[in-house]
Amino acid sequence: MLKNLILISLAASALTLAACNKEAEPAAEGHTHANGETHADHATVPVVTSGAVHSVACGCSLEEGGACANFVEVDGEFVPLAGDIGLGEMEFCGQTGLQASLTGAMVDGTFVATSYELQK
């Protein structure tokens, strides 16, 4: 029994040493803080909203002069709106001042909605 305990201890030590000697994977693209920690860009951190009311618009009505498509305002910026929520490709075209209650998250610069309700 003592022999088995010693073998188990040696195996655990060997695994620990192997893990410590493993080379660290390169950091994801992003930035490095003064303390040396590297993080992905803050813009890639998902913004999640649950039932919050947002302005929605067609891309053609935006000051930036985008193409016709569904957009939602998140943190003061209009971004593409996607998700399986029953919207047509140009749901908001020709309309202004629209607001919608949305649940979803930012994914790679697009707001992916899981629920949508146009406010009246």
C-alpha positions as CSV (number, residue, x, y, z in Angstrom):
1,M,0.0,0.0,0.0
2,L,2.8,2.4,0.9
3,K,4.5,1.5,-2.5
4,N,1.2,2.5,-4.3
5,L,1.0,5.7,-2.4
6,I,4.6,6.6,-3.4
7,L,3.9,5.8,-7.0
8,I,0.8,7.9,-7.1
9,S,2.7,10.8,-5.5
10,L,5.5,10.5,-8.0
11,A,3.0,10.4,-10.9
12,A,1.2,13.5,-9.6
13,S,4.5,15.4,-9.2
14,A,5.5,14.4,-12.7
15,L,2.2,15.7,-14.1
16,T,2.6,19.0,-12.2
17,L,6.1,19.5,-13.5
18,A,5.0,18.7,-17.0
19,A,2.2,21.3,-16.8
20,C,4.6,23.9,-15.4
21,N,7.1,23.4,-18.2
22,K,4.5,23.7,-20.9
23,E,5.1,26.8,-23.0
24,A,2.4,29.4,-22.6
25,E,0.2,30.0,-25.6
26,P,0.6,33.4,-27.3
27,A,-1.7,36.0,-26.0
28,A,-4.8,36.9,-28.1
29,E,-4.6,40.1,-30.0
30,G,-5.4,43.0,-27.8
31,H,-3.5,45.2,-25.4
32,T,-1.3,44.9,-22.4
33,H,-1.9,46.7,-19.1
34,A,0.8,48.3,-17.1
35,N,0.9,45.3,-14.8
36,G,1.8,43.1,-17.7
37,E,-1.6,41.4,-18.1
38,T,-2.7,41.0,-21.8
39,H,-6.3,41.1,-22.6
40,A,-8.4,41.0,-25.8
41,D,-9.6,44.4,-26.9
42,H,-12.4,45.7,-24.7
43,A,-14.5,46.0,-27.9
44,T,-14.6,42.2,-28.2
45,V,-16.2,41.9,-24.7
46,P,-19.9,41.1,-25.4
47,V,-22.4,43.8,-24.6
48,V,-25.4,41.9,-23.3
49,T,-28.8,43.5,-23.0
50,S,-32.0,42.0,-21.7
51,G,-35.2,43.7,-22.8
52,A,-33.6,47.2,-23.0
53,V,-35.2,49.7,-25.4
54,H,-32.9,50.7,-28.3
55,S,-33.3,52.9,-31.4
56,V,-33.5,50.8,-34.6
57,A,-33.1,52.1,-38.1
58,C,-32.4,51.1,-41.7
59,G,-28.8,51.6,-42.7
60,C,-29.9,54.0,-45.6
61,S,-31.3,56.5,-43.0
62,L,-28.1,56.7,-40.9
63,E,-25.7,59.7,-41.2
64,E,-22.9,57.3,-42.1
65,G,-24.9,56.5,-45.3
66,G,-25.0,52.8,-44.9
67,A,-26.8,50.3,-47.2
68,C,-30.3,49.1,-46.5
69,A,-30.2,46.7,-43.6
70,N,-31.4,46.5,-40.0
71,F,-29.3,48.4,-37.5
72,V,-29.7,48.9,-33.7
73,E,-28.1,51.6,-31.5
74,V,-25.8,50.1,-28.9
75,D,-23.7,52.4,-26.6
76,G,-24.4,55.4,-28.9
77,E,-23.3,53.6,-32.1
78,F,-25.5,51.9,-34.8
79,V,-24.4,48.4,-35.5
80,P,-25.9,45.6,-37.7
81,L,-28.8,43.7,-36.2
82,A,-29.0,40.0,-36.7
83,G,-30.6,37.0,-35.1
84,D,-33.5,34.6,-35.8
85,I,-36.2,37.0,-34.6
86,G,-38.5,37.2,-37.6
87,L,-37.2,40.4,-39.2
88,G,-37.0,41.0,-42.9
89,E,-33.8,42.3,-44.5
90,M,-35.1,45.9,-44.6
91,E,-37.7,45.9,-41.8
92,F,-37.1,49.5,-40.9
93,C,-36.6,51.0,-44.4
94,G,-38.4,54.3,-44.9
95,Q,-39.3,54.7,-41.2
96,T,-37.8,57.0,-38.6
97,G,-37.8,57.3,-34.8
98,L,-38.3,53.6,-34.2
99,Q,-37.6,52.0,-30.8
100,A,-37.4,48.3,-30.0
101,S,-37.1,46.2,-26.9
102,L,-34.2,43.8,-27.6
103,T,-32.5,40.9,-25.8
104,G,-29.1,39.7,-27.1
105,A,-25.4,40.3,-27.2
106,M,-22.7,41.9,-29.4
107,V,-20.8,39.3,-31.4
108,D,-18.0,40.5,-33.7
109,G,-19.5,44.0,-34.2
110,T,-23.0,42.8,-34.8
111,F,-25.9,42.7,-32.3
112,V,-27.3,39.2,-32.3
113,A,-30.8,39.4,-30.9
114,T,-32.6,36.6,-29.3
115,S,-35.9,38.5,-28.8
116,Y,-37.3,41.6,-30.4
117,E,-40.5,43.7,-29.8
118,L,-41.1,47.0,-31.7
119,Q,-42.3,49.7,-29.3
120,K,-45.4,51.7,-30.2
